[in-house]
Amino acid sequence: MSARRLMTVAVAVAALAGCGTTPAHPPVARPDVSIPAIGPASPSVTPTLVPTPAPTCDAAGVVLSVGEVDAAMGLRAVGVTLRNCGKAVYTLNGYPDIAVLDAAQQTLDVAVLDGTANVATIERYDGVQPKRVDVPPGGTAVAVLVWRNLTTDAATVAKGAYISVAVAAGQARHTLALSTDPGNTGKMGVSPWVAG
């Protein structure tokens, strides 16, 4: 092939190569996708329960509170704590008087029976009988509330949002926020007060 012919082919190849410099698919601008921060002021978070006041020392010199629910194998247990916020020894002898309330703080048809054995055998509380407990100022006493989440009839399921607690029957009542799900068993069990 002559030098002139080679030169013509080289120019043609270079021209074709220049045609391919424009991308077949120009880059597409991607929208700025950001995840909105979720914080305490998020409008989708709304309280579902009627607020209850923070526990305060009552006229008898006690304040009541509940702990975290311990749930395992369908059995639930939660501690109810009495703290002596008065200046004298506070004496207990028996079981707390407890009623289960719904989200509107109306009493549910759930019996809270004296003794955890009415619901389950719990080694620490099995066979524990009420006895005198002298709680010094600043001291505590505890009782445990237990129930099973059993449901055989969805139409009669009880779901509690609060409990109403008195140190003993006939004493002043305290309303405490506590989510309970005794299903339709219709019963819970409570231990006697013991030293904290």
N, CA and C atoms as an extended XYZ file, in Angstrom:
588
Properties=species:S:1:pos:R:3:atomname:S:1:resname:S:1:resid:I:1 pbc="F F F"
N         0.867       -1.173        0.000 N   MET     1
C         0.000        0.000        0.000 CA  MET     1
C         0.908        1.228        0.000 C   MET     1
N         0.544        2.250       -0.784 N   SER     2
C         1.378        3.449       -0.917 CA  SER     2
C         1.292        4.271        0.357 C   SER     2
N         2.294        5.118        0.512 N   ALA     3
C         2.328        5.975        1.699 CA  ALA     3
C         1.133        6.902        1.730 C   ALA     3
N         0.684        7.361        0.552 N   ARG     4
C        -0.457        8.267        0.477 CA  ARG     4
C        -1.712        7.552        0.937 C   ARG     4
N        -1.870        6.285        0.512 N   ARG     5
C        -3.057        5.500        0.879 CA  ARG     5
C        -3.065        5.252        2.373 C   ARG     5
N        -1.910        4.921        2.983 N   LEU     6
C        -1.812        4.676        4.421 CA  LEU     6
C        -2.210        5.932        5.204 C   LEU     6
N        -1.767        7.080        4.704 N   MET     7
C        -2.094        8.338        5.359 CA  MET     7
C        -3.591        8.577        5.360 C   MET     7
N        -4.307        8.257        4.264 N   THR     8
C        -5.754        8.445        4.163 CA  THR     8
C        -6.485        7.553        5.140 C   THR     8
N        -6.043        6.286        5.284 N   VAL     9
C        -6.677        5.328        6.213 CA  VAL     9
C        -6.493        5.818        7.655 C   VAL     9
N        -5.289        6.300        7.968 N   ALA    10
C        -5.015        6.766        9.327 CA  ALA    10
C        -5.904        7.946        9.694 C   ALA    10
N        -6.113        8.865        8.744 N   VAL    11
C        -6.972       10.022        8.992 CA  VAL    11
C        -8.417        9.586        9.215 C   VAL    11
N        -8.879        8.599        8.457 N   ALA    12
C       -10.255        8.099        8.584 CA  ALA    12
C       -10.472        7.444        9.945 C   ALA    12
N        -9.501        6.640       10.390 N   VAL    13
C        -9.613        5.963       11.691 CA  VAL    13
C        -9.657        7.001       12.814 C   VAL    13
N        -8.806        8.029       12.679 N   ALA    14
C        -8.791        9.065       13.720 CA  ALA    14
C       -10.114        9.807       13.782 C   ALA    14
N       -10.708       10.040       12.634 N   ALA    15
C       -11.995       10.727       12.590 CA  ALA    15
C       -13.080        9.906       13.241 C   ALA    15
N       -13.076        8.580       12.980 N   LEU    16
C       -14.077        7.692       13.602 CA  LEU    16
C       -13.895        7.640       15.124 C   LEU    16
N       -12.640        7.594       15.538 N   ALA    17
C       -12.377        7.547       16.986 CA  ALA    17
C       -12.898        8.800       17.672 C   ALA    17
N       -12.776        9.940       16.976 N   GLY    18
C       -13.264       11.195       17.562 CA  GLY    18
C       -14.752       11.204       17.740 C   GLY    18
N       -15.480       10.419       16.944 N   CYS    19
C       -16.943       10.377       17.053 CA  CYS    19
C       -17.395        9.723       18.337 C   CYS    19
N       -16.563        8.907       18.942 N   GLY    20
C       -16.985        8.159       20.141 CA  GLY    20
C       -16.680        8.863       21.438 C   GLY    20
N       -16.279       10.113       21.408 N   THR    21
C       -15.932       10.789       22.664 CA  THR    21
C       -17.153       11.285       23.429 C   THR    21
N       -18.313       11.415       22.796 N   THR    22
C       -19.528       11.843       23.488 CA  THR    22
C       -20.195       10.621       24.099 C   THR    22
N       -20.444       10.577       25.412 N   PRO    23
C       -21.053        9.376       26.011 CA  PRO    23
C       -22.436        9.122       25.424 C   PRO    23
N       -22.738        7.823       25.256 N   ALA    24
C       -24.050        7.440       24.740 CA  ALA    24
C       -25.134        7.812       25.732 C   ALA    24
N       -24.813        7.748       27.046 N   HIS    25
C       -25.794        8.066       28.096 CA  HIS    25
C       -25.219        9.137       28.997 C   HIS    25
N       -25.618       10.388       28.819 N   PRO    26
C       -25.056       11.445       29.669 CA  PRO    26
C       -25.397       11.195       31.134 C   PRO    26
N       -24.541       11.633       32.078 N   PRO    27
C       -24.813       11.383       33.502 CA  PRO    27
C       -26.126       12.034       33.937 C   PRO    27
N       -26.865       11.286       34.745 N   VAL    28
C       -28.154       11.759       35.241 CA  VAL    28
C       -27.948       12.351       36.626 C   VAL    28
N       -28.460       13.533       36.827 N   ALA    29
C       -28.352       14.160       38.151 CA  ALA    29
C       -29.216       13.386       39.140 C   ALA    29
N       -28.595       12.907       40.231 N   ARG    30
C       -29.333       12.125       41.233 CA  ARG    30
C       -29.959       13.076       42.252 C   ARG    30
N       -31.220       12.823       42.613 N   PRO    31
C       -31.839       13.694       43.627 CA  PRO    31
C       -31.156       13.521       44.967 C   PRO    31
N       -31.156       14.558       45.767 N   ASP    32
C       -30.564       14.495       47.104 CA  ASP    32
C       -31.534       13.766       48.027 C   ASP    32
N       -31.200       12.503       48.344 N   VAL    33
C       -32.071       11.704       49.205 CA  VAL    33
C       -31.487       11.719       50.604 C   VAL    33
N       -32.221       12.272       51.548 N   SER    34
C       -31.748       12.291       52.930 CA  SER    34
C       -32.849       11.761       53.839 C   SER    34
N       -32.438       11.070       54.896 N   ILE    35
C       -33.388       10.492       55.844 CA  ILE    35
C       -33.653       11.527       56.926 C   ILE    35
N       -34.907       11.911       57.114 N   PRO    36
C       -35.181       12.917       58.143 CA  PRO    36
C       -34.848       12.388       59.525 C   PRO    36
N       -34.319       13.256       60.335 N   ALA    37
C       -33.974       12.855       61.700 CA  ALA    37
C       -35.247       12.617       62.491 C   ALA    37
N       -35.230       11.556       63.301 N   ILE    38
C       -36.377       11.263       64.155 CA  ILE    38
C       -35.972       11.594       65.571 C   ILE    38
N       -36.650       12.535       66.142 N   GLY    39
C       -36.306       12.968       67.495 CA  GLY    39
C       -37.537       13.030       68.361 C   GLY    39
N       -37.380       13.515       69.565 N   PRO    40
C       -38.520       13.565       70.487 CA  PRO    40
C       -39.653       14.459       70.006 C   PRO    40
N       -39.360       15.372       69.063 N   ALA    41
C       -40.406       16.273       68.602 CA  ALA    41
C       -41.105       15.755       67.357 C   ALA    41
N       -40.850       14.492       66.991 N   SER    42
C       -41.468       13.933       65.793 CA  SER    42
C       -42.982       13.967       65.920 C   SER    42
N       -43.701       14.510       64.908 N   PRO    43
C       -45.159       14.644       65.026 CA  PRO    43
C       -45.883       13.317       65.029 C   PRO    43
N       -45.212       12.216       64.621 N   SER    44
C       -45.897       10.925       64.577 CA  SER    44
C       -45.934       10.244       65.938 C   SER    44
N       -45.201       10.759       66.911 N   VAL    45
C       -45.165       10.152       68.238 CA  VAL    45
C       -46.164       10.874       69.123 C   VAL    45
N       -47.211       10.143       69.547 N   THR    46
C       -48.224       10.752       70.408 CA  THR    46
C       -48.452        9.873       71.622 C   THR    46
N       -48.637       10.459       72.782 N   PRO    47
C       -48.888        9.649       73.973 CA  PRO    47
C       -50.234        8.950       73.870 C   PRO    47
N       -50.297        7.716       74.402 N   THR    48
C       -51.541        6.952       74.327 CA  THR    48
C       -52.224        6.828       75.684 C   THR    48
N       -51.537        7.190       76.744 N   LEU    49
C       -52.112        7.011       78.072 CA  LEU    49
C       -52.378        8.365       78.721 C   LEU    49
N       -53.314        8.350       79.650 N   VAL    50
C       -53.585        9.549       80.441 CA  VAL    50
C       -52.390        9.742       81.372 C   VAL    50
N       -51.756       10.921       81.360 N   PRO    51
C       -50.577       11.093       82.212 CA  PRO    51
C       -50.930       10.975       83.687 C   PRO    51
N       -50.020       10.379       84.439 N   THR    52
C       -50.213       10.288       85.884 CA  THR    52
C       -49.145       11.144       86.550 C   THR    52
N       -49.482       11.766       87.676 N   PRO    53
C       -48.483       12.600       88.337 CA  PRO    53
C       -47.329       11.755       88.851 C   PRO    53
N       -46.181       12.370       88.979 N   ALA    54
C       -45.025       11.666       89.529 CA  ALA    54
C       -45.350       11.235       90.956 C   ALA    54
N       -44.866       10.057       91.365 N   PRO    55
C       -45.155        9.594       92.728 CA  PRO    55
C       -44.693       10.625       93.758 C   PRO    55
N       -45.556       10.865       94.723 N   THR    56
C       -45.219       11.813       95.785 CA  THR    56
C       -45.520       11.173       97.132 C   THR    56
N       -44.910       11.712       98.146 N   CYS    57
C       -45.105       11.209       99.501 CA  CYS    57
C       -46.536       11.524       99.943 C   CYS    57
N       -47.297       10.497      100.329 N   ASP    58
C       -48.685       10.740      100.719 CA  ASP    58
C       -48.774       11.100      102.199 C   ASP    58
N       -49.988       11.311      102.653 N   ALA    59
C       -50.189       11.764      104.031 CA  ALA    59
C       -49.704       10.745      105.055 C   ALA    59
N       -49.694        9.464      104.656 N   ALA    60
C       -49.235        8.425      105.583 CA  ALA    60
C       -47.710        8.325      105.624 C   ALA    60
N       -47.040        9.034      104.713 N   GLY    61
C       -45.574        9.003      104.697 CA  GLY    61
C       -44.997        7.900      103.837 C   GLY    61
N       -45.728        7.491      102.798 N   VAL    62
C       -45.196        6.466      101.892 CA  VAL    62
C       -45.360        6.918      100.443 C   VAL    62
N       -44.523        6.381       99.585 N   VAL    63
C       -44.642        6.582       98.149 CA  VAL    63
C       -44.503        5.211       97.488 C   VAL    63
N       -45.355        4.948       96.486 N   LEU    64
C       -45.356        3.650       95.803 CA  LEU    64
C       -44.878        3.808       94.369 C   LEU    64
N       -44.215        2.771       93.857 N   SER    65
C       -43.753        2.775       92.468 CA  SER    65
C       -43.711        1.334       91.961 C   SER    65
N       -43.640        1.209       90.633 N   VAL    66
C       -43.505       -0.129       90.033 CA  VAL    66
C       -42.220       -0.178       89.221 C   VAL    66
N       -41.671       -1.390       89.081 N   GLY    67
C       -40.444       -1.571       88.307 CA  GLY    67
C       -40.746       -1.981       86.877 C   GLY    67
N       -39.749       -2.584       86.230 N   GLU    68
C       -39.893       -3.075       84.869 CA  GLU    68
C       -40.505       -4.467       84.898 C   GLU    68
N       -41.374       -4.754       83.925 N   VAL    69
C       -41.998       -6.080       83.839 CA  VAL    69
C       -40.973       -7.080       83.334 C   VAL    69
N       -40.863       -8.207       84.030 N   ASP    70
C       -40.006       -9.314       83.606 CA  ASP    70
C       -40.921      -10.347       82.966 C   ASP    70
N       -40.730      -10.607       81.674 N   ALA    71
C       -41.618      -11.522       80.953 CA  ALA    71
C       -40.811      -12.709       80.426 C   ALA    71
N       -41.280      -13.909       80.718 N   ALA    72
C       -40.619      -15.111       80.212 CA  ALA    72
C       -41.632      -16.245       80.147 C   ALA    72
N       -41.673      -16.941       79.005 N   MET    73
C       -42.532      -18.111       78.830 CA  MET    73
C       -43.990      -17.807       79.158 C   MET    73
N       -44.452      -16.607       78.847 N   GLY    74
C       -45.856      -16.265       79.088 CA  GLY    74
C       -46.149      -15.814       80.501 C   GLY    74
N       -45.149      -15.880       81.395 N   LEU    75
C       -45.337      -15.437       82.777 CA  LEU    75
C       -44.749      -14.043       82.925 C   LEU    75
N       -45.525      -13.133       83.508 N   ARG    76
C       -45.054      -11.776       83.743 CA  ARG    76
C       -44.944      -11.533       85.244 C   ARG    76
N       -43.932      -10.757       85.627 N   ALA    77
C       -43.748      -10.414       87.039 CA  ALA    77
C       -43.209       -8.992       87.124 C   ALA    77
N       -43.704       -8.243       88.095 N   VAL    78
C       -43.230       -6.878       88.304 CA  VAL    78
C       -43.238       -6.574       89.794 C   VAL    78
N       -42.234       -5.842       90.233 N   GLY    79
C       -42.151       -5.471       91.637 CA  GLY    79
C       -42.898       -4.185       91.914 C   GLY    79
N       -43.611       -4.163       93.028 N   VAL    80
C       -44.260       -2.948       93.530 CA  VAL    80
C       -43.473       -2.558       94.776 C   VAL    80
N       -42.945       -1.343       94.786 N   THR    81
C       -42.075       -0.908       95.881 CA  THR    81
C       -42.742        0.191       96.708 C   THR    81
N       -42.688        0.023       98.005 N   LEU    82
C       -43.132        1.049       98.954 CA  LEU    82
C       -41.875        1.643       99.573 C   LEU    82
N       -41.763        2.959       99.550 N   ARG    83
C       -40.652        3.638      100.216 CA  ARG    83
C       -41.215        4.515      101.326 C   ARG    83
N       -40.621        4.403      102.488 N   ASN    84
C       -41.031        5.214      103.626 CA  ASN    84
C       -40.381        6.588      103.475 C   ASN    84
N       -41.190        7.573      103.099 N   CYS    85
C       -40.681        8.943      102.924 CA  CYS    85
C       -41.035        9.810      104.127 C   CYS    85
N       -41.542        9.167      105.192 N   GLY    86
C       -41.904        9.898      106.401 CA  GLY    86
C       -40.767        9.934      107.402 C   GLY    86
N       -41.096       10.313      108.630 N   LYS    87
C       -40.072       10.458      109.677 CA  LYS    87
C       -40.191        9.402      110.763 C   LYS    87
N       -41.194        8.505      110.611 N   ALA    88
C       -41.382        7.453      111.617 CA  ALA    88
C       -41.382        6.088      110.931 C   ALA    88
N       -41.199        5.058      111.711 N   VAL    89
C       -41.246        3.693      111.169 CA  VAL    89
C       -42.648        3.423      110.640 C   VAL    89
N       -42.734        2.810      109.459 N   TYR    90
C       -44.031        2.471      108.863 CA  TYR    90
C       -44.174        0.949      108.907 C   TYR    90
N       -45.271        0.465      109.480 N   THR    91
C       -45.451       -0.970      109.673 CA  THR    91
C       -46.440       -1.556      108.670 C   THR    91
N       -46.037       -2.675      108.072 N   LEU    92
C       -46.878       -3.415      107.127 CA  LEU    92
C       -47.131       -4.811      107.668 C   LEU    92
N       -48.251       -5.376      107.268 N   ASN    93
C       -48.518       -6.773      107.620 CA  ASN    93
C       -49.637       -7.280      106.709 C   ASN    93
N       -49.280       -7.829      105.568 N   GLY    94
C       -50.292       -8.340      104.662 CA  GLY    94
C       -49.940       -8.106      103.206 C   GLY    94
N       -50.974       -8.034      102.395 N   TYR    95
C       -50.828       -7.897      100.946 CA  TYR    95
C       -51.245       -6.500      100.487 C   TYR    95
N       -50.615       -6.000       99.442 N   PRO    96
C       -51.140       -4.757       98.855 CA  PRO    96
C       -52.496       -5.038       98.224 C   PRO    96
N       -53.348       -4.034       98.196 N   ASP    97
C       -54.663       -4.151       97.561 CA  ASP    97
C       -54.544       -3.528       96.166 C   ASP    97
N       -54.679       -4.368       95.112 N   ILE    98
C       -54.412       -3.911       93.740 CA  ILE    98
C       -55.623       -4.143       92.846 C   ILE    98
N       -55.925       -3.149       92.004 N   ALA    99
C       -56.945       -3.275       90.959 CA  ALA    99
C       -56.288       -2.904       89.631 C   ALA    99
N       -56.757       -3.533       88.545 N   VAL   100
C       -56.215       -3.281       87.218 CA  VAL   100
C       -57.141       -2.304       86.485 C   VAL   100
N       -56.529       -1.266       85.893 N   LEU   101
C       -57.300       -0.224       85.206 CA  LEU   101
C       -56.946       -0.198       83.719 C   LEU   101
N       -57.923        0.239       82.896 N   ASP   102
C       -57.661        0.377       81.463 CA  ASP   102
C       -57.062        1.757       81.174 C   ASP   102
N       -56.907        2.094       79.885 N   ALA   103
C       -56.284        3.361       79.504 CA  ALA   103
C       -57.084        4.577       79.958 C   ALA   103
N       -58.400        4.402       80.171 N   ALA   104
C       -59.243        5.498       80.677 CA  ALA   104
C       -59.331        5.478       82.203 C   ALA   104
N       -58.518        4.646       82.836 N   GLN   105
C       -58.460        4.469       84.284 CA  GLN   105
C       -59.770        3.948       84.864 C   GLN   105
N       -60.432        3.078       84.083 N   GLN   106
C       -61.621        2.383       84.562 CA  GLN   106
C       -61.208        0.974       85.008 C   GLN   106
N       -61.825        0.477       86.071 N   THR   107
C       -61.461       -0.828       86.616 CA  THR   107
C       -61.857       -1.957       85.669 C   THR   107
N       -60.906       -2.863       85.424 N   LEU   108
C       -61.156       -4.033       84.577 CA  LEU   108
C       -61.588       -5.218       85.429 C   LEU   108
N       -62.260       -6.159       84.790 N   ASP   109
C       -62.732       -7.357       85.486 CA  ASP   109
C       -61.585       -8.370       85.597 C   ASP   109
N       -60.604       -8.025       86.425 N   VAL   110
C       -59.445       -8.883       86.672 CA  VAL   110
C       -59.279       -8.985       88.181 C   VAL   110
N       -59.304      -10.207       88.706 N   ALA   111
C       -59.138      -10.414       90.143 CA  ALA   111
C       -57.647      -10.494       90.471 C   ALA   111
N       -57.219       -9.719       91.462 N   VAL   112
C       -55.836       -9.813       91.938 CA  VAL   112
C       -55.887      -10.575       93.258 C   VAL   112
N       -55.416      -11.821       93.199 N   LEU   113
C       -55.540      -12.744       94.327 CA  LEU   113
C       -54.321      -12.700       95.235 C   LEU   113
N       -54.553      -12.890       96.549 N   ASP   114
C       -53.450      -12.927       97.502 CA  ASP   114
C       -52.654      -14.212       97.308 C   ASP   114
N       -51.354      -14.065       97.024 N   GLY   115
C       -50.474      -15.220       96.843 CA  GLY   115
C       -50.121      -15.450       95.384 C   GLY   115
N       -48.821      -15.512       95.081 N   THR   116
C       -48.382      -15.737       93.701 CA  THR   116
C       -48.690      -17.149       93.230 C   THR   116
N       -48.883      -18.092       94.164 N   ALA   117
C       -49.182      -19.484       93.789 CA  ALA   117
C       -50.506      -19.599       93.053 C   ALA   117
N       -51.362      -18.586       93.124 N   ASN   118
C       -52.613      -18.592       92.367 CA  ASN   118
C       -52.362      -18.492       90.863 C   ASN   118
N       -51.134      -18.100       90.490 N   VAL   119
C       -50.781      -17.952       89.069 CA  VAL   119
C       -49.633      -18.873       88.682 C   VAL   119
N       -48.592      -18.915       89.493 N   ALA   120
C       -47.407      -19.721       89.167 CA  ALA   120
C       -46.600      -19.992       90.422 C   ALA   120
N       -45.774      -21.028       90.361 N   THR   121
C       -44.864      -21.326       91.454 CA  THR   121
C       -43.585      -20.526       91.239 C   THR   121
N       -43.309      -19.629       92.149 N   ILE   122
C       -42.100      -18.808       92.090 CA  ILE   122
C       -41.330      -19.076       93.376 C   ILE   122
N       -40.170      -19.695       93.237 N   GLU   123
C       -39.428      -20.200       94.390 CA  GLU   123
C       -39.287      -19.170       95.513 C   GLU   123
N       -38.905      -17.950       95.156 N   ARG   124
C       -38.657      -16.943       96.186 CA  ARG   124
C       -39.922      -16.594       96.969 C   ARG   124
N       -41.084      -16.666       96.316 N   TYR   125
C       -42.330      -16.238       96.961 CA  TYR   125
C       -43.279      -17.397       97.276 C   TYR   125
N       -42.895      -18.619       96.883 N   ASP   126
C       -43.773      -19.764       97.106 CA  ASP   126
C       -43.933      -20.029       98.606 C   ASP   126
N       -45.160      -20.008       99.073 N   GLY   127
C       -45.429      -20.292      100.480 CA  GLY   127
C       -45.112      -19.156      101.432 C   GLY   127
N       -44.715      -17.990      100.895 N   VAL   128
C       -44.421      -16.849      101.783 CA  VAL   128
C       -45.725      -16.348      102.393 C   VAL   128
N       -45.757      -16.277      103.711 N   GLN   129
C       -46.941      -15.813      104.430 CA  GLN   129
C       -46.732      -14.373      104.892 C   GLN   129
N       -47.824      -13.628      104.995 N   PRO   130
C       -47.687      -12.249      105.474 CA  PRO   130
C       -47.095      -12.220      106.876 C   PRO   130
N       -46.210      -11.275      107.110 N   LYS   131
C       -45.678      -11.067      108.450 CA  LYS   131
C       -45.380       -9.585      108.624 C   LYS   131
N       -45.209       -9.206      109.855 N   ARG   132
C       -44.966       -7.797      110.160 CA  ARG   132
C       -43.642       -7.351      109.542 C   ARG   132
N       -43.704       -6.209      108.841 N   VAL   133
C       -42.510       -5.606      108.259 CA  VAL   133
C       -42.458       -4.158      108.738 C   VAL   133
N       -41.415       -3.824      109.481 N   ASP   134
C       -41.218       -2.456      109.951 CA  ASP   134
C       -40.253       -1.755      108.997 C   ASP   134
N       -40.763       -0.741      108.298 N   VAL   135
C       -39.951       -0.031      107.303 CA  VAL   135
C       -39.464        1.279      107.922 C   VAL   135
N       -38.148        1.412      108.122 N   PRO   136
C       -37.631        2.646      108.727 CA  PRO   136
C       -37.695        3.807      107.739 C   PRO   136
N       -37.596        5.031      108.215 N   PRO   137
C       -37.571        6.173      107.295 CA  PRO   137
C       -36.470        5.987      106.239 C   PRO   137
N       -36.853        6.170      104.972 N   GLY   138
C       -35.911        5.971      103.870 CA  GLY   138
C       -35.817        4.533      103.409 C   GLY   138
N       -36.400        3.603      104.179 N   GLY   139
C       -36.343        2.191      103.822 CA  GLY   139
C       -37.451        1.801      102.848 C   GLY   139
N       -37.398        0.550      102.364 N   THR   140
C       -38.379        0.080      101.393 CA  THR   140
C       -38.912       -1.302      101.760 C   THR   140
N       -40.072       -1.591      101.167 N   ALA   141
C       -40.654       -2.934      101.198 CA  ALA   141
C       -41.143       -3.209       99.784 C   ALA   141
N       -41.201       -4.484       99.411 N   VAL   142
C       -41.617       -4.826       98.053 CA  VAL   142
C       -42.638       -5.958       98.062 C   VAL   142
N       -43.452       -5.979       97.017 N   ALA   143
C       -44.362       -7.094       96.741 CA  ALA   143
C       -44.225       -7.368       95.251 C   ALA   143
N       -44.506       -8.583       94.834 N   VAL   144
C       -44.408       -8.909       93.414 CA  VAL   144
C       -45.791       -9.248       92.875 C   VAL   144
N       -46.107       -8.694       91.717 N   LEU   145
C       -47.379       -8.932       91.029 CA  LEU   145
C       -47.089       -9.825       89.832 C   LEU   145
N       -47.812      -10.932       89.702 N   VAL   146
C       -47.554      -11.873       88.604 CA  VAL   146
C       -48.845      -12.189       87.850 C   VAL   146
N       -48.688      -12.510       86.561 N   TRP   147
C       -49.827      -12.926       85.748 CA  TRP   147
C       -49.326      -13.690       84.534 C   TRP   147
N       -50.244      -14.395       83.905 N   ARG   148
C       -49.921      -15.110       82.661 CA  ARG   148
C       -50.682      -14.467       81.516 C   ARG   148
N       -50.029      -14.406       80.369 N   ASN   149
C       -50.684      -13.889       79.169 CA  ASN   149
C       -51.265      -15.088       78.422 C   ASN   149
N       -52.506      -15.434       78.744 N   LEU   150
C       -53.195      -16.554       78.093 CA  LEU   150
C       -54.461      -16.017       77.444 C   LEU   150
N       -54.649      -16.366       76.171 N   THR   151
C       -55.832      -15.901       75.449 CA  THR   151
C       -56.485      -17.063       74.732 C   THR   151
N       -57.717      -17.339       75.099 N   THR   152
C       -58.479      -18.377       74.406 CA  THR   152
C       -59.729      -17.810       73.754 C   THR   152
N       -60.073      -16.571       74.142 N   ASP   153
C       -61.253      -15.922       73.580 CA  ASP   153
C       -60.951      -14.440       73.394 C   ASP   153
N       -60.704      -14.047       72.147 N   ALA   154
C       -60.296      -12.664       71.858 CA  ALA   154
C       -61.331      -11.642       72.301 C   ALA   154
N       -62.588      -12.042       72.434 N   ALA   155
C       -63.650      -11.106       72.801 CA  ALA   155
C       -63.576      -10.694       74.271 C   ALA   155
N       -62.861      -11.457       75.087 N   THR   156
C       -62.822      -11.154       76.517 CA  THR   156
C       -61.410      -10.829       77.009 C   THR   156
N       -60.550      -10.392       76.100 N   VAL   157
C       -59.171      -10.101       76.476 CA  VAL   157
C       -59.095       -8.801       77.273 C   VAL   157
N       -58.400       -8.859       78.407 N   ALA   158
C       -58.192       -7.666       79.240 CA  ALA   158
C       -56.799       -7.128       78.978 C   ALA   158
N       -56.714       -5.808       78.787 N   LYS   159
C       -55.413       -5.150       78.643 CA  LYS   159
C       -55.390       -3.950       79.567 C   LYS   159
N       -54.519       -4.009       80.553 N   GLY   160
C       -54.439       -2.929       81.516 CA  GLY   160
C       -53.384       -1.907       81.145 C   GLY   160
N       -53.614       -0.665       81.567 N   ALA   161
C       -52.656        0.413       81.336 CA  ALA   161
C       -52.153        0.998       82.655 C   ALA   161
N       -52.895        0.745       83.726 N   TYR   162
C       -52.549        1.256       85.048 CA  TYR   162
C       -52.910        0.210       86.087 C   TYR   162
N       -52.344        0.383       87.275 N   ILE   163
C       -52.837       -0.352       88.435 CA  ILE   163
C       -53.143        0.676       89.522 C   ILE   163
N       -54.155        0.369       90.305 N   SER   164
C       -54.503        1.182       91.462 CA  SER   164
C       -54.059        0.394       92.683 C   SER   164
N       -53.176        0.962       93.470 N   VAL   165
C       -52.574        0.224       94.583 CA  VAL   165
C       -52.810        0.944       95.906 C   VAL   165
N       -53.232        0.160       96.897 N   ALA   166
C       -53.282        0.642       98.279 CA  ALA   166
C       -52.354       -0.250       99.086 C   ALA   166
N       -51.704        0.325      100.073 N   VAL   167
C       -50.794       -0.464      100.917 CA  VAL   167
C       -51.531       -1.655      101.528 C   VAL   167
N       -52.798       -1.443      101.852 N   ALA   168
C       -53.674       -2.497      102.367 CA  ALA   168
C       -55.099       -2.064      102.084 C   ALA   168
N       -56.028       -3.005      102.154 N   ALA   169
C       -57.432       -2.677      101.903 CA  ALA   169
C       -57.874       -1.557      102.825 C   ALA   169
N       -58.588       -0.577      102.250 N   GLY   170
C       -59.093        0.540      103.032 CA  GLY   170
C       -58.122        1.708      103.160 C   GLY   170
N       -56.877        1.537      102.667 N   GLN   171
C       -55.897        2.619      102.737 CA  GLN   171
C       -55.978        3.501      101.477 C   GLN   171
N       -55.263        4.620      101.499 N   ALA   172
C       -55.244        5.538      100.351 CA  ALA   172
C       -54.711        4.810       99.116 C   ALA   172
N       -55.299        5.131       97.942 N   ARG   173
C       -54.927        4.453       96.705 CA  ARG   173
C       -53.963        5.322       95.885 C   ARG   173
N       -53.086        4.643       95.160 N   HIS   174
C       -52.113        5.282       94.279 CA  HIS   174
C       -52.313        4.703       92.879 C   HIS   174
N       -52.414        5.562       91.851 N   THR   175
C       -52.549        5.096       90.475 CA  THR   175
C       -51.184        5.146       89.813 C   THR   175
N       -50.733        3.979       89.331 N   LEU   176
C       -49.407        3.853       88.730 CA  LEU   176
C       -49.533        3.326       87.309 C   LEU   176
N       -48.781        3.903       86.383 N   ALA   177
C       -48.794        3.428       84.999 CA  ALA   177
C       -48.110        2.069       84.926 C   ALA   177
N       -48.817        1.077       84.400 N   LEU   178
C       -48.252       -0.261       84.227 CA  LEU   178
C       -49.048       -0.989       83.161 C   LEU   178
N       -48.392       -1.378       82.086 N   SER   179
C       -49.046       -2.128       81.012 CA  SER   179
C       -49.116       -3.596       81.409 C   SER   179
N       -50.336       -4.151       81.450 N   THR   180
C       -50.526       -5.565       81.801 CA  THR   180
C       -51.353       -6.244       80.722 C   THR   180
N       -51.105       -7.537       80.540 N   ASP   181
C       -51.819       -8.291       79.503 CA  ASP   181
C       -52.236       -9.673       80.020 C   ASP   181
N       -53.159       -9.709       80.972 N   PRO   182
C       -53.570      -11.004       81.512 CA  PRO   182
C       -54.484      -11.795       80.587 C   PRO   182
N       -54.649      -11.333       79.335 N   GLY   183
C       -55.485      -12.067       78.381 CA  GLY   183
C       -56.895      -12.210       78.900 C   GLY   183
N       -57.404      -13.439       78.862 N   ASN   184
C       -58.733      -13.653       79.442 CA  ASN   184
C       -58.672      -14.624       80.617 C   ASN   184
N       -57.506      -14.658       81.292 N   THR   185
C       -57.397      -15.490       82.492 CA  THR   185
C       -58.255      -14.918       83.614 C   THR   185
N       -58.425      -13.598       83.611 N   GLY   186
C       -59.256      -12.956       84.636 CA  GLY   186
C       -58.628      -12.907       86.002 C   GLY   186
N       -57.304      -13.227       86.104 N   LYS   187
C       -56.695      -13.200       87.435 CA  LYS   187
C       -55.210      -12.866       87.379 C   LYS   187
N       -54.758      -12.339       88.494 N   MET   188
C       -53.347      -12.078       88.737 CA  MET   188
C       -53.089      -12.481       90.184 C   MET   188
N       -51.825      -12.569       90.547 N   GLY   189
C       -51.493      -12.911       91.925 CA  GLY   189
C       -50.492      -11.916       92.474 C   GLY   189
N       -50.553      -11.653       93.781 N   VAL   190
C       -49.620      -10.729       94.392 CA  VAL   190
C       -49.066      -11.345       95.687 C   VAL   190
N       -47.786      -11.136       95.911 N   SER   191
C       -47.157      -11.642       97.131 CA  SER   191
C       -47.432      -10.688       98.283 C   SER   191
N       -47.199      -11.126       99.514 N   PRO   192
C       -47.288      -10.187      100.636 CA  PRO   192
C       -46.099       -9.222      100.593 C   PRO   192
N       -46.183       -8.147      101.336 N   TRP   193
C       -45.069       -7.238      101.480 CA  TRP   193
C       -43.905       -7.930      102.196 C   TRP   193
N       -42.706       -7.718      101.692 N   VAL   194
C       -41.493       -8.213      102.374 CA  VAL   194
C       -40.508       -7.060      102.433 C   VAL   194
N       -39.554       -7.163      103.347 N   ALA   195
C       -38.550       -6.100      103.480 CA  ALA   195
C       -37.787       -5.950      102.177 C   ALA   195
N       -37.533       -4.697      101.762 N   GLY   196
C       -36.856       -4.427      100.500 CA  GLY   196
C       -35.355       -4.536      100.583 C   GLY   196
